[in-house]
Amino acid sequence: MDTLIYYICIPFGILMKWCWQLVGNYGLAIILFTLATKLILLPISVWIHKNSILMVKIQPQINFIKVKFYGDGDMIADEQSKLFKKEKYRPMLSLVPLLIQIILLMAVVFIIYHPLDYLFGISTDVSSALGQYLGLNLEESSFQLEVIRAIHDGRIAASTVVDGVAPETMAALCDAVNAFDMGFLGLDISVVPSVAFGGYLLVPVVAGVSAWLLCFTQNMSNVIQHEQGKLSKYGLMAVSVGISLYLGCFVPAGIALYWVASNIFAIIQMYALNAVINPKKYVDYDALEESRRALAELESLGEDNSDKQKQRENRARERKDYKKFFGIVNKHLVIYSEKSGFYKYFKDLIEALQKRSNIVIHYITNDPDDVIFEVAKSNANIKPYYVSIKKTIPLMMKLEADIVVMTTPDFDKMFIKRSVMKKDIEYIYVPHDMMSVHMGFREGALDEFDTVFCTGEHVEREVRATEKHYGLREKTLVRFGYPLADELVESAERVMLEAKASDKKEILIAPSWQEDNLLDSCIDKLIDALVCDEYHITVRPHPEYVKRYGARMKAITEKYADKVGENLTFELDFSGNKSIYSSDLLITDWSGIAPEFCFATKRPAIFINTQIKCLNPNWENIGCEPVEIALRKKLGVAMDKDELDEIGNRVAELLENSEEYKQRITDVFEAHLFNHGKAADAGAKYILSRLIEKNQKDKK
C-alpha cells in the first residue's frame, strides 16, 4: 500500500516542490499547491456541478416516482434507473469530489511527512541511513521530519559522517534543508499541535471553523446539498468538523493548513460556479416544492406518536396480516376501507352479498380498531386485515383479485394505485354521501374507476357529462342508491317518537368547518335574532371545527355563557344524534348534514350562502348544476348573509309551513335516490353477476 501511495504522490510531490521553489516558504507553498490543484481539477468540478444541477432538475420526477410506487423499493429503483438513463444523469459522479478529496488529502499527508523524498529528491537509502544515525524508528511516519529538525538544530551538519551517505550528498542536503523555511505565521507547520500545545491549539479550532463554514455555505448555496434533508446536511457537517478537529490536533500543522485552504477555495469555487452556471436557470423550484409536499404528505400518513407500545403492537399485527393476505390465492372480492367509520357504507352491501352467496370478502382497513374485526368474529366469510395506509400503497399495486370495492375518490391519482400485477381488476366506487361527484370532489376524482355505483340520476348525469367533456372512456354506471339513507330515516323516526313534547320549537344550527362557516361569519346575528322563549336553539359545531379551532369555539361559548340554559345549548358531545333528528328546523351553510337531516326528518332547512364548499374549481365546465345548490331551493330557503335581519321571519314561515315542506321533501327524496329500501340488493346483484362472468371467462 505504501508503495502505491508513493507512486500516486510523485506528480503531487513535483507540484508541491515547484510551489515551494516559487515562493520559498513551505506554508505559502501548501496554499499555492491547494490553489493549483483546484485550478487543474476545475473541468471536473464544472462537470460535477452540471451533474448536480441535473440531479436537482429531475428531483421532482424522482419524488413523484416515490409517491407513485411508494413502498415498492424495486419498482422505484427501476423507474429511477430509467429516468437517469433518459436524462443522462450519472449518480456515481457525486462520489468523485469525495474520492478526489481523499486522494489529495492522502497525497498532502504523505508529502508533508516525507519532505526528503518529494522536496529534496533524496533516495530512500539516504533518508533511512540518516534516520538510523539518529536512532529513529523508521516505521514511524514522522522520522523524515525529525531528520529535518536535526539538521536545523545542528545534530546533523555538512561535516557529519553517516554510513551510506556520501559527503557531497550530506553537504548539499544540509544547505538545502537549512534554507527550507517551515515557519508560517509564527508556527512550525511540521509540529503536531496535540504535542506542542500553546498557540498550536488554535490550529484545530481554525480547521474546525473552516469545515463548518464550508458546510454552512454549501447547505445554503450548493445546488444539490441545499435540497438535502436536515439529517444529511447537519450529519455531514458534524463529520466534516470532526475530521477537521482530528487533523488539526493529531497531524502536523501543515496538513491542517492544507485542509483550511482547501475549504476556503472550495467556498470561492462554489460561488464562482453558481455565478457562471446558475442553477435557477435550469431548475423548476415550484415543481420541486410541489413534489416535496406530495412526498411529505405521503410519508406523514398514519403518523401517531401517542402510544409507542401500541405502535409496536400494530406494526407486528400489520406484518402478520400483510403476509396472511398475500398467502391466500384466488381472492375474488376485496373491500378497502380507510377507517372504522366507513364500515357503515359497506355494511348493507356486505349483508346483501352474503344473503345471496357464500362469497369470501377480504376486507382491508387502515384502522387497527375497525369494527370489522368484531363483525368478522361471527362471520367466517369475512376476512379482515389491518394494513396501514403506507403499507396499503404497495399492497394495492401487488394486488390480485377480480373486483375491488372502495369509497375512496382520486383512485390512481393520489396514493392508492391500480394493480401492476393483474390488469383486469374491476375497481368499483361506492358512494359515501348523496351529493354531487364533480363539485364536492377534486377534478377527475372518479376518472380511473371502472364502475361507479350511482346514488341517483344526478350522479349519472355528472359522470357522463364529465366523460364527454374530457374525452374519457365510458365507465359502467350502476343504479345503486344509498343504503344508509333508509337507516337514517329509521333512526330519525325512532328519535322523533321518543322525543318529549315541548312548547318550544327546536332549532338546530349546524355549520360546516371550512372557511367562512357560520361560526366564523354570522353566529352573533343568528343567536341575537333567535334566542327567545319561543325557541330552543342548539348550536352543534362540526367536530373538525372543534378539533382545529378549539380556542375559537371556547371564545364563542364564553361570550354567550350568560344565555346558555332553557333557550340555548352548545352541543360539544358528538357521540349521539338526538339533537339532529329531534329538531324542527335546521340552519346551516354548506354542511353535508342538510340532506341527511331533511330527508330523514322531512323537515326544512335554512341555508346561509357563505363561501361555497368546493374542491373542484372547474365544476361548471361540464354544465351540470350540483345537487348541493339545486336542493337548497327544494329543501327550504337560501339566504345571503346580508339578509340575516330577516332570519326570524324566515324561521317562522318555515315552521308554520312544515306540513307543506314534509310532502315536498318526501317527493324530492323519492326522486333523488335509486332503489329505496333495496339499494344494497342492487349492488350485490351487480357484483355477483360480474364475478360469474369473470369466472366463466377464466374457464374459457
KACOR-V814384 format. One record per pair of residues at least 12 apart in sequence whose ideal C-beta (glycine too) atoms are under 6 Angstrom apart, sorted by sequence separation. I is the first residue (numbers start at 1). J is the second residue. D is the distance in whole Angstrom. If there is no record, write none. Layout:
I,J,D
I,J,D
This chain:
131,143,5
158,170,6
247,259,5
372,384,5
19,32,4
158,171,4
557,570,5
637,650,6
19,33,5
65,79,5
219,233,5
134,150,6
158,174,4
16,33,5
127,144,6
130,147,5
429,446,6
460,477,5
368,386,5
363,382,6
586,605,4
587,606,5
589,608,5
396,416,5
397,417,5
399,419,4
429,449,4
581,601,6
360,381,5
361,382,5
362,383,5
363,384,5
364,385,5
396,417,6
400,421,5
404,425,6
434,455,5
589,610,4
61,83,6
215,237,4
393,415,6
397,419,6
400,422,4
427,449,5
437,459,6
519,541,6
151,174,6
364,387,6
366,389,5
397,420,5
398,421,5
403,426,5
404,427,5
405,428,5
407,430,5
427,450,5
428,451,4
429,452,5
430,453,5
452,475,5
454,477,5
590,613,4
401,425,6
426,450,5
431,455,5
438,462,5
215,240,5
405,430,6
407,432,4
437,462,5
447,472,6
451,476,4
452,477,6
453,478,5
607,632,4
151,177,4
333,359,6
436,462,6
454,480,6
340,367,5
453,480,4
455,482,5
113,141,5
116,144,5
333,361,5
334,362,5
335,363,5
336,364,5
337,365,5
338,366,5
339,367,4
343,371,5
507,535,5
58,87,5
115,144,6
133,162,5
148,177,6
211,240,4
212,241,5
343,372,6
513,542,4
609,638,6
114,144,5
211,241,5
340,370,4
505,535,5
506,536,5
507,537,5
508,538,5
509,539,5
510,540,5
512,542,6
605,635,6
606,636,6
635,665,6
331,362,5
340,371,5
504,535,6
513,544,4
536,567,6
537,568,5
538,569,5
539,570,5
540,571,4
543,574,5
605,636,4
606,637,6
607,638,4
608,639,6
609,640,5
409,441,5
410,442,6
504,536,4
513,545,4
531,563,6
604,636,4
129,162,5
208,241,5
211,244,4
538,571,5
634,668,5
54,89,5
129,164,4
410,445,5
129,165,5
208,244,5
409,445,4
412,448,4
531,567,5
207,244,4
208,245,5
411,448,5
531,568,5
598,635,4
411,449,6
51,90,6
126,165,5
540,579,6
207,247,6
204,245,5
207,248,4
538,579,5
51,93,5
204,248,3
606,650,6
145,190,5
203,248,5
204,249,5
48,96,6
222,270,6
434,482,5
48,97,6
207,256,5
214,263,4
203,253,5
210,260,4
217,267,5
604,654,5
207,259,5
211,263,6
214,266,6
203,256,5
207,260,6
210,263,4
214,267,6
206,260,6
314,368,5
194,249,5
120,176,6
193,249,6
194,250,5
223,279,4
604,661,4
192,252,6
325,385,5
602,662,4
190,252,5
191,253,6
345,407,5
602,665,5
189,253,4
321,385,4
602,666,6
189,254,4
321,386,5
322,387,6
342,407,6
187,253,6
37,104,6
334,401,5
598,665,5
189,257,6
318,386,6
317,386,6
318,387,6
585,654,6
318,388,6
331,401,4
332,402,5
333,403,5
334,404,5
335,405,5
336,406,4
599,669,5
518,589,5
517,589,6
508,583,4
506,582,6
506,583,4
512,589,5
506,584,5
507,585,5
508,586,5
509,587,5
510,588,5
511,589,5
512,590,5
505,584,5
512,591,4
511,591,6
510,591,6
495,578,6
499,582,4
510,593,5
302,388,5
495,581,4
302,389,5
345,432,5
495,582,6
301,389,4
301,390,6
492,581,4
521,610,6
516,610,4
12,107,4
16,111,5
516,611,4
515,611,6
9,107,5
13,111,5
514,613,5
9,110,5
9,111,6
17,119,5
5,110,6
13,118,3
488,596,6
492,600,4
492,601,5
489,600,5
488,600,4
529,647,5
522,641,5
525,644,5
529,648,5
522,644,6
348,483,4
112,252,6
112,254,5
112,255,6
109,255,6
108,258,5
505,655,6
469,621,6
469,622,5
25,181,5
26,182,5
466,622,5
27,184,3
465,622,4
433,592,6
465,624,5
434,595,5
27,189,5
462,624,5
461,624,5
56,223,5
56,224,6
55,224,6
458,627,5
53,223,5
52,223,5
56,227,6
52,224,4
442,615,5
443,616,5
441,615,6
442,616,6
439,614,5
443,618,6
439,616,6
439,619,4
438,619,5
438,622,6
439,626,4
485,673,6
436,626,4
436,627,5
482,673,5
486,677,6
435,627,6
481,673,5
435,628,6
481,674,4
481,675,4
479,674,4
483,679,5
483,680,5
481,679,3
480,679,6
480,682,6
480,683,5
478,686,5
456,672,5
456,673,5
455,673,6
456,674,6
30,254,6
34,258,6
49,273,5
57,282,5
53,279,5
57,283,5
30,257,5
34,261,4
38,265,5
56,283,5
60,287,4
64,291,5
67,294,5
30,258,5
34,262,5
60,288,5
63,291,4
67,295,6
70,298,6
53,282,5
59,288,6
66,295,6
27,257,6
31,261,5
453,683,6
34,265,6
60,291,4
67,298,5
63,295,5
402,691,6
402,694,5
71,393,5
72,394,5
70,393,4
71,394,3
72,397,6
352,680,4
356,684,6
352,681,5
349,680,5
353,684,4
357,688,6
348,680,4
352,684,4
356,688,6
349,683,5
332,691,6
